[in-house]
Amino acid sequence: MPGSTTLGPGHGADAIEHPDAQRLASVMKELHRLLTAAGPDRITDPQVAELCGGEAHRREEFTDWVDRVAHQLEKAVSR
């Protein structure tokens, strides 16, 4: 579909509109910044645990995932 980004695990796909994909990329970039920031803007470990279903030890994995998805979305919407 023109103007959309396709998402899916391989057996099926859903599409989101291009502006929504751009906005999601922006949100993911900001989330990554907040995860890696120093100082009062940094997302705390308890907040990360909430985002990770109660597993605080997953901060590094979550941060890496957010960064990877942000870059994939940026790449997808720049085409």
N, C-alpha and C positions, 0 to 999 in steps of 0.2 A: 504494500500500500504506500503510495507516495506520501511523503511528509510524516512518516512514522518510523519508529525503531522497533524491531522485532525482538521479543524476549521469549525464551522457552528452553526447556531442558533437552530438546531434541525430538521428543515424540509429539509435541504440540507447541504452538506458539501463540502468544498474545501480543498485540501491538499497542503501543502507546503513542500519542501524538508527539510530533517533533518538539513543540514548545514544552510539553511535559517532561520529555527526556532531557531537554536543556536545563529545565528547572531542577530536576532530580540530580543531574550532574553537579550543578551549583551547590545544592544542599549537601551532597556527599563530600564535595571539596571542603565546605565549611565544617562539616562534622569531622573530617580528618584534621583540619587545622585545630579544632577544639580538643581533639584527642592528643595531639602532639604539642600543644602550646604549653609554655611555662607560665606560671602566675595564676591570677584569679579567674581567667577565662577558661582554664583547663577543665575538661570534664573529669570529675573525680572518679576514683576507683569504685566507690559504691554506685555511682551513676552508670559506669560502664557495666558493672555487674547486673544492673537492672536491664540494660539494653541487651545483655547476653544471657538472659533467662536465669540470673542469679549466680552465674559463674564468673567471679572476679578475676580468676587466673587467666582469662581469655583476652585481656586487654591488648596484648601484642598481636594476637591472631586477628582480633576484631579490627584493630587499626590498619593492619595490612590489607584486610578484606575491603574495608571502606576505601582505601587508597586505590586498590585494584579496580573496584567497581566504578569509582569516579573517573579513572582514566579510560576505562572501556566505554563508558557513557559519552565522555568527551569525544573520543574517537568516532563513535557511532553517529553523533550529531553533527560532526564536522564534515561529513561526506556529502 
